Every structure is written in C-alpha cells, then in structure tokens.
Amino acid sequence: MKKLIIVLGAIALLYFSATLIFPPYIESQRNPIKSAPPYSVSSEAQAMYNRLDFISDLHFDALIWGRDLTKRESRGQVDFQRMREANVALEIFTIVSKSPADENVKRFFLQNLN
C-alpha cells in the first residue's frame, strides 16, 4: 500500500509539474516582450492600421500557457488590455493538438533541464 501511495504521489507531482510549471517557463523563454511601448511604427503602417474597420487575430494559443489574460505580463503578446488598446474586434483562442514536425519537445526538455 505504501508503494502505491508513493507511485501515485510521484505521478501527481509529475502531472502538476508538467501542467503548472513547465508551460510558463517555456513560454517565458520563447515568447518574451522584447521592447517596451511605445513601439516604433512607420507613418505608412500607422495610416493603414487607422483605416482598418475590423481588426482580428485568428490564432492565439493562450489556453496552452495558462496565463491570466486579465493582466499585462512580461511574456506573451496578447492580453485583454492590449487587445482593447489595439481595437481588436475578434480573437480566436486555439488549442494545440499536435506539435509542429520540426519541434522536438523531448529534445527541448532534455537540453533545458541539463
């Protein structure tokens, strides 16, 4: 019985580490905010943006990273405050179901854990 409890405890610890610790760490390494506002934008790009009637972002993996979208953070590019500031009318929240062919998650973890 004691061995079963230890095994179940180890599985639970592994599960919570994989879902609560690793995703934010990976995102902070791969998706940092590199420049602080105000961002420099050409006058032509700003004029084109100002002419748009409808702004949408058709792919955002917010659910995989477990971020609080109500807070502006130092990682990630999207949160509700930035969406309001940019007048985004439509945001598609997606869930990744398969890693890209060139992304080896196992190799990434092994390289970054050593």
N, C-alpha and C positions, 0 to 999 in steps of 0.2 A: 504494500500500500504506500509506503514511504517513497519508493522508487517512482511509482506512478505520479505522486504529487510533485516530485522533483521534475519529472519529464514534462508534466502539464505546465508547471511554473516556467520552465525553460521555453516551452513553446509560446506561452503567453508573453514572456519577455521579448522573445524574437519577433512576435507579431506586432507588439506595440512599438518596438524599435523601428521595424520596417515601415510602419504606417505613421508614426508621430515624429520620429527623429530624422530618419534619412531623407524623406522628401523635402523638408525645409532646408536641410543642409545642402542638398544637391541644387535646389533652386537658387540659393544664395550664392553658390559658386558659378552657376551657369547663367543667371539672369539678374545681375546687379544693375542698379541705376547708376550709370557712369558719369552723367553730367547733371548738374543742378539747374533748375529753372532760373531765369528764363532761357529757353533753348534758342539757339540762333537759327532762324529760318529766313530764306531768301524772300524778297518782296514779291517775286513772281509766285512762289509756292503759297505764301500767305494770301495773296489775292485770289488764287484758285480755290484755296480752302474756304475763304469767306464767301465765295459764290455757290458753294455746295448747299443744297436744300436738305439733304439727308446723309448723315454720316453713320456708317456701320462698321463693325468689326466682326467678321464672320467665323473667327476661330480663336477661342481662348481656353486654355487648359487650367482654369482656376481650381477646379474640383480635385485635381490630382495633387496639388501642392498644399491643400489645407490652409489657405491663407484667409485672414479676416478682411474681406473686401470693403468693409466699412471704414478701415483705417489706411492711411497713406503709409507705405512702408519703404524701406531702402532696397527692396528687391521686387522684381516683377514690374510690369509696365502698366497694369490695369488695376484700378480700384474705382469705387463709385465716385469719389471726389474728382479724380482725373477724368472720368467719363463725363461728369457734369461740366467740368471746365472746357472740355473739348466738344461739347454739344453732341455727344454720341447718342444717336436715337435707337440703335439696335446693337445688342451684344449677344453673340451666340456662345454660350458656355458649353464646352465639349468635354468628353471623357476619352482618354486614350485607351484603346483596346488592344493595340499592338505596337511594339516599338519599331522604329524605322529599321530597315535592313542593315544600315551602316552603324547603328548604335548598339554596341555590345554592353549591356547593362552589367553583366557578370564581370567583364574585364574592368569596367569603370569602378565598380565597388572594390575589386581586388587591388587596383592601382591606388585608390584613395584611402584605403584602410591600412595600408602598409606604411 
